[in-house]
Amino acid sequence: YLNTGTFDIAELHTLAIAGALGGATLTWVAIGIFSGAVGKSAQFPLHVWLPDAMEGPTPVSALIHAATMVAAGVFLVARTFPLFAHSVEAVTTVAIIGGFTAIFAATMGLVMTDIKRVLAYSTISQLGYMMLGLATGGVAIGIFHLFNHAFFKALLFLGAGSVNHATGTFDMRQMGGLRKVMPWTYATFVIASLSIAGIWPLSGFWSKDEVLASTLAAQPVLFVLAMLTVFMTAFYMFRVVFLTFGGEYRGGSPEAHGKPHESPSVMVAPMVILAILAVVSGLWNVTGQFGAFMGHGEVHGFAEGFFGILTHSLPWMSLILAGLGILLAYAMYSAKWLSPERIVSMFSPVHTLFSRKYWFDEVYENIIVGMVLIKGLFAGLQLFDSKGVDGAVNGVADTTIAGGRAIRKAQTGQLQLYGIAIGVGVLAITLCVYLFG
């Protein structure tokens, strides 16, 4: 504002094009805005709060992760993207943070046993995808993935809530076999898992493919990270599917009453609606309509977009990686061709690193928070010392001095005043004896 005299984004965009706002000023303004979005959308390194914000009811989590709160940071960057577009440094920063966050959060989702925590880390990872899409492909690509993500992520959280309603727990180790007694929850959860894994032709495929294509063109190194994240996402989501719905029931929570059963229709109906949207929402951009709606891209035929995309190699690479992730999850947690326990023991240090969340919680708690608390404690002790201890000592001294000064004023040297004072004292003592004695 000091440089331009306006907060209007369109005017700032015009000034940036004209060169009136550029260089280091524009870069730092954009990075400053992005810093706020990093905290709001739980991007590395300000990601630690989101997995701990899982204590509320699952419908609340569904809204928070799908359409509000954490999505606001991505929307902020998209809304102010004209400022980023004129700074290569700012755009590169967004791409690096987003790409790294996507794979960083996915690694932790691989090992979590709490179903809501797996979904929380998947949200962080998908938000990283959105940031990467914004930085490499522009507003339409990032917001398209945000749009599709809203449906399948809300569905996943409602599915987790339905499972919790039946079992009394979010711990997947106490679930299993629920596909037999919760067919609607199972079917909708699988649809959402296929969508987030990027399986054609569900909604997640269309937006994730655009993110991958734009990243390949702009940031080849980050493209490799994004492709690895495709594999991890498919694996950890179908790990959830097989642990929760496959095999035999493992008892649920000790506090749970009765046997697991399907949720009532008032809970199933929203999941069915979201499942339909998780299938069809991506079709909005098959013809390029979403991009045109956002002011980017060209409209083309439906058949050309729906089937033509499969004539390119990139979608097949993504589908193969997602398929391998699903196959590995099946081999470990359903068919039991591979022993999860043995794999964990073989890669114990890596498993510990992921399950301890890279020790970020300990670093923040013991170093950053600890330093703040220690500094606050020292400040409090200093205040107590200066105002309490020193104040008490100085107060006694000041009171003594003031009393001495008052008594000294009474020592006038006039015998008449001394006599009056003695008389008043004797009279007071006599009255006290008479009244109380």
Secondary structure, 3 states (H helix, E strand, C coil): CCCCCCCCHHHHHHHHHHCCCCHHHHHHHHHHHHHHHHHHCCCCCCCCHHHHCCCCCHHHHHHHHHCCCHHHHHHHHHHCHHHHCCCHHHHHHHHHHHHHHHHHHHHHHCCCCEHHHHHHHHHHHHHHHHHHHHHHHCHHHHHHHHHHHHHHHHHHHHHHHHHHHHHCCCEHHHCCCCCCCCHHHHHHHHHHHHHHHCCCCCHHHHHHHHHHHHHHHHCHHHHHHHHHHHHHHHHHHHHHHHHHHCCCCCCCCCCCCCCCCCCCHHHHHHHHHHHHHHHHHHHHHCCCHHHHHCCCCCCCCHHHHHHHHHHCHHHHHHHHHHHHHHHHHHHHHCCCCCCHHHHHHHCHHHHHHHHCHHHHHHHHHHHHHHHHHHHHHHHHHHHHHHHHHHHHHHHHHHHHHHHHHHHHHHCCCCHHHHHHHHHHHHHHHHHHHHHHC
